[in-house]
Amino acid sequence: MILAKQSPLTRKLSAFVALSEAELAVLERLHQRRRIFAAGRDLVHQGQSDQAAYILSSGWVCSYKVQADGTRQVVDFQVPGDFLGLRSVLLRTSDHSFEPIVTIEAAEVLKSDLLVAFAQTPRLATAILWAASRDEAMVVEHLVGIGRRDADARMAHFLLEIGSRLALVAMGNKEGYACPLTQYHLADALGLSAIHVNRILRQLREAGLMTFRKGHVTFDDYEGLVKLAEFDPAYLDQTGPLLK
Amino acid sequence: MILAKQSPLTRKLSAFVALSEAELAVLERLHQRRRIFAAGRDLVHQGQSDQAAYILSSGWVCSYKVQADGTRQVVDFQVPGDFLGLRSVLLRTSDHSFEPIVTIEAAEVLKSDLLVAFAQTPRLATAILWAASRDEAMVVEHLVGIGRRDADARMAHFLLEIGSRLALVAMGNKEGYACPLTQYHLADALGLSAIHVNRILRQLREAGLMTFRKGHVTFDDYEGLVKLAEFDPAYLDQTGPLLK
């Protein structure tokens, strides 16, 4: 039975540590200030100070940096259960912007809320540090992947990673997942042109590996795709049998 | 007056939060198991499980990933005051390796030590989360820089970033800093050939901007170098006047 109070973040952190009733209650209180945000309007601007962090409970968000020449570089996407701007709330000045891709629900978390929660339960502090470490591991994986993987392996790796992240919050499995990203998002994230993205997706479909259509990613041959991408999910630390 | 017990990590975290006597004592206890490690022998191997984290108190370390094809990709360098493998100790499997560049001194920290320390002082947990967030911000900055900056701006940005990090632990300033990196390290880190690195360093020297010679980086024209690199240190969250 899924309890109503089991937010995606709770599910995610539970993959790292078995939270007690008291810890669950503290985590739940962090979700108090829930708000709805419309697609396309930044939650947090790059360079903004004294902003809050947010816990995303539904919808997808794009985080990006604006370059000196005005172009946008996608850093990552956030899915339910992810923090938005956790590092920014601690680093004072946000080093990137967050834009909801669809209408989202997110709970505002102030630095003081975090301090209070950590004082109440140090295990929760460790769990949140785990989540931050996992985010960093993903960025490192992207950094390494950018120069090394061919465009088709990069695409496959990206969509498999998102699938694993969604599986952690019970929103995806080895069959696939609902995905609101456009081909433009994929192009920005992978450093490819939209035309190139289109061609690669067609190749992957024709090879019987996966299909991305009408807001849904379908893994037609999960193991084949893993092989193409050389996808080893160890860096996501989801050692349980999550994708099944 | 600098107290003997002011380790580089203590100095670094003090830039984020004014630590009380009690918090300093807890932080000091994390430094108990100090060990010396020789250059060139990995502290932590990629894929290793149940490893400890380390607090680096002297010397420099290179963190890298080994690719499926056997090549090495440098992720970052660690300087005194940095954690080695903080995210790995939480993520169970290390996603990268650590190799001392010179003889180093580092204190071993187990996951259980962290939990005990966090239970004693939640403000310390927040400070360590701050340090982890700052590390992530650096990786994001590298990710964005890789495709966007010319080789000379990339080199300048890299050496300025290291300078700012060292300034935080009183090991560098706007004049320069001692640097044990070789041109091969620079080449690996910046995705350039050793010959290319050599040429860029000569150009920067001939332009009167900086000199890298005999294990020392000298900023001949700090502001000029900042301008070339478009270096904005906000992501390092060192809002105090550190470089002076």
Interface residues (C-beta under 8 A of the other chain):
Chain A: F16 G47 K65 Q67 A68 Q73 V75 L86 R87 S88 L90 L91 R92 T93 D95 H96 K111 L114 L115 F118 A119 P122 R123 A125 T126 I128 L129 W130 A132 S133 R134 D135 E136 A137 V139 V140 E141 H142 L143 V144 I146 G147 R148 G191 E230 A234 Y235 D237 T239
Chain B: F16 G47 K65 Q67 A68 Q73 V75 L86 R87 S88 L90 L91 R92 T93 D95 H96 K111 L114 L115 F118 A119 P122 R123 A125 T126 I128 L129 W130 A132 S133 R134 D135 E136 A137 V139 V140 E141 H142 L143 V144 I146 G147 R148 G191 E230 A234 Y235 D237 T239
